[in-house]
Amino acid sequence: MQQQDMKQEPTVFIIDDDEAVRDSLKMLMRSVGQTVEAFSSPAEFLEVYDENRPGCIVLDIRMPGMSGLELQSKLNEMHCILPIIFITGHGDVPMAVQAIKDGAMNFIQKPFRDQELLDLINDALKLDTQQRRELLEHKEILRRLSTLTDREREVLHHVVEGKANKVIAADINLSQRTVEIHRSRVMEKMGTKSLAHLVRQVMQVKEHLDGEFNFKI
């Protein structure tokens, strides 16, 4: 995901096999100035899916061929972060509840009020923006961590544990002055002057560190 993606206008992706529903929802989205694209099937959507495009998905739960639930499962496998709002009939509520357990943001029952759907979409777009911003922050932190030398990473590990420079020096058999130099370089490379901020950065990407950097918290 590139930085410029945050500047893209979000799109509401409507996926429904009913042409009348698609046309109605497109008109509704355009009436409030929202960018919208509509698809008659999950397969049609997958042909043009781009993980870098922000927005949300409004998805019918029952469709011939690949169902909405099957598309959700496929998108989960692809690590898609687009929030999903399911459109359901009365008998589909148990399936919709399961869909939420599998990561969907919400569901709306037919017939629904236009404003009810618009409110859900607005919340979904806010969530998508937040998630993409966090992903960009994580990638930048990981990029900065990758610039650290092995020794700097070792010092960082001890700093995050809250150890003083003198203790770190004793633990890794270096002079206190050398530890101070390494610590200063770590702060510079991580783009921070605050120990609290440095620790927060590391904790933000904690789940990535063991595998990518052999770095343990």
C-alpha positions in Angstrom: 0.0 0.0 0.0 1.5 3.3 -1.1 1.3 6.7 0.6 -0.7 8.2 -2.3 -3.5 5.7 -1.7 -4.6 7.7 1.3 -5.5 10.5 -1.1 -7.8 8.4 -3.3 -11.5 8.9 -3.1 -13.1 6.0 -1.4 -15.5 3.8 -3.4 -18.6 2.0 -2.4 -18.5 -1.4 -4.1 -22.0 -2.8 -4.5 -22.2 -6.5 -5.3 -25.8 -7.8 -6.0 -27.2 -10.0 -8.7 -30.5 -8.0 -8.8 -30.1 -5.3 -11.4 -32.9 -3.2 -9.9 -31.2 -3.2 -6.5 -27.8 -2.3 -8.1 -29.4 0.6 -10.0 -31.2 1.8 -6.9 -28.2 1.7 -4.7 -26.0 3.4 -7.3 -28.5 6.3 -7.5 -28.6 6.6 -3.7 -24.8 6.7 -3.5 -24.5 9.3 -6.3 -27.2 11.4 -4.7 -24.9 12.0 -1.7 -21.8 12.5 -3.9 -20.3 9.1 -3.2 -18.2 7.3 -5.7 -19.8 4.0 -6.5 -19.2 0.9 -8.6 -21.7 -2.0 -9.0 -21.1 -5.6 -9.9 -23.6 -8.4 -10.7 -21.5 -11.1 -9.1 -18.6 -11.8 -6.8 -16.6 -13.1 -9.7 -17.0 -9.8 -11.6 -15.8 -7.9 -8.6 -12.8 -10.1 -8.1 -11.7 -9.5 -11.7 -11.1 -5.8 -10.9 -10.3 -6.0 -7.1 -7.3 -3.9 -6.1 -6.2 -4.0 -2.4 -4.9 -0.4 -2.7 -8.4 1.1 -3.5 -10.1 2.4 -0.3 -13.8 2.1 0.4 -16.2 -0.5 1.5 -18.3 -3.3 0.1 -22.1 -3.6 0.2 -22.8 -7.3 -0.5 -25.9 -9.4 -1.0 -25.7 -12.5 1.1 -27.5 -14.8 -1.3 -26.4 -14.9 -5.0 -26.2 -17.7 -7.6 -22.7 -19.2 -8.1 -20.5 -17.7 -5.5 -22.5 -16.4 -2.5 -21.8 -13.3 -0.5 -20.4 -15.5 2.4 -18.1 -17.4 0.0 -16.8 -14.1 -1.4 -16.2 -12.9 2.2 -14.2 -16.1 2.8 -12.2 -15.5 -0.3 -11.5 -11.9 0.6 -10.4 -13.0 4.0 -7.9 -15.4 2.4 -6.6 -12.4 0.3 -6.2 -10.3 3.5 -8.7 -7.7 2.2 -9.4 -5.0 4.7 -12.4 -3.4 3.0 -15.3 -3.3 5.5 -18.3 -5.4 4.4 -21.9 -4.6 4.9 -24.2 -7.5 4.1 -27.7 -7.0 2.6 -29.9 -9.8 4.0 -33.5 -11.1 3.8 -35.3 -12.0 7.0 -34.3 -15.6 6.8 -30.7 -14.8 6.3 -30.1 -13.2 9.8 -28.3 -16.3 11.3 -26.0 -16.3 8.3 -25.4 -12.6 8.7 -24.5 -13.0 12.3 -22.0 -15.7 11.3 -20.6 -13.3 8.7 -20.0 -10.7 11.4 -18.1 -13.3 13.4 -16.0 -13.9 10.3 -15.2 -10.2 10.1 -18.0 -8.4 8.4 -18.7 -5.0 9.8 -22.5 -5.1 9.8 -25.6 -6.3 8.0 -28.9 -4.6 7.0 -32.2 -6.3 6.5 -34.5 -5.8 3.5 -36.5 -3.6 3.3 -34.2 -0.9 4.8 -34.3 2.9 5.0 -31.9 4.8 2.8 -30.5 6.7 5.7 -29.9 3.6 7.7 -27.7 2.2 4.9 -26.0 5.5 4.4 -25.1 5.7 8.1 -23.6 2.2 8.0 -21.6 3.1 4.9 -20.3 6.3 6.5 -19.1 4.3 9.5 -17.5 1.7 7.2 -15.6 4.3 5.2 -14.3 5.9 8.4 -13.1 2.5 9.6 -11.4 1.8 6.2 -9.6 5.1 6.4 -8.4 4.4 10.0 -7.2 0.9 9.1 -5.3 2.1 6.1 -3.6 4.8 8.1 -2.6 2.3 10.7 -1.2 0.0 8.0 0.9 2.8 6.6 2.2 3.6 10.1 3.1 0.0 10.7 4.9 -0.3 7.3 6.9 2.8 8.1 7.9 1.6 11.5 9.0 -1.8 10.0 11.0 0.0 7.3 12.8 2.0 10.0 13.4 -1.1 12.1 15.0 -2.7 9.0 17.6 0.0 8.9 19.0 -0.9 12.4 22.1 -2.9 12.7 22.1 -6.1 14.7 23.8 -4.3 17.7 21.3 -1.4 17.5 18.4 -3.9 17.5 19.9 -5.6 20.5 20.1 -2.3 22.3 16.6 -1.4 21.3 15.4 -4.7 22.8 16.9 -3.8 26.2 15.7 -0.2 26.0 12.1 -1.3 25.4 12.4 -3.6 28.4 13.0 -0.4 30.4 16.6 -1.0 31.3 19.0 1.9 32.0 22.1 2.4 29.9 24.4 1.2 32.6 22.4 -2.1 33.0 22.3 -2.6 29.2 26.1 -2.1 29.0 26.6 -4.8 31.7 24.2 -7.2 30.0 25.8 -7.1 26.6 29.3 -6.4 27.6 29.8 -2.9 26.2 30.8 0.4 27.7 28.0 2.7 28.8 29.2 5.3 26.3 28.9 2.8 23.5 25.4 1.9 24.6 24.5 5.6 24.7 25.8 6.0 21.1 23.8 3.0 19.9 20.7 4.3 21.7 21.1 7.7 20.1 21.4 6.2 16.6 18.3 4.0 17.3 16.3 7.1 18.3 17.5 8.9 15.2 16.7 6.1 12.8 13.3 5.5 14.3 12.5 9.2 13.9 11.7 9.9 17.6 13.2 11.8 20.5 10.9 10.3 23.1 11.5 6.9 24.8 7.7 6.6 25.3 7.1 7.1 21.6 9.9 4.6 20.7 8.2 2.0 22.9 4.8 2.7 21.4 6.3 2.3 17.9 7.7 -1.1 18.8 4.5 -2.3 20.5 2.5 -1.2 17.4 4.3 -3.8 15.3 5.0 -6.3 18.0 3.3 -9.2 16.1 5.6 -8.7 13.1 8.9 -8.6 14.9 9.7 -12.2 15.8 9.3 -13.5 12.3 10.8 -10.5 10.4 13.5 -9.3 12.7 14.1 -12.1 15.2 13.3 -9.4 17.8 11.5 -10.4 20.9 9.6 -8.2 23.4 
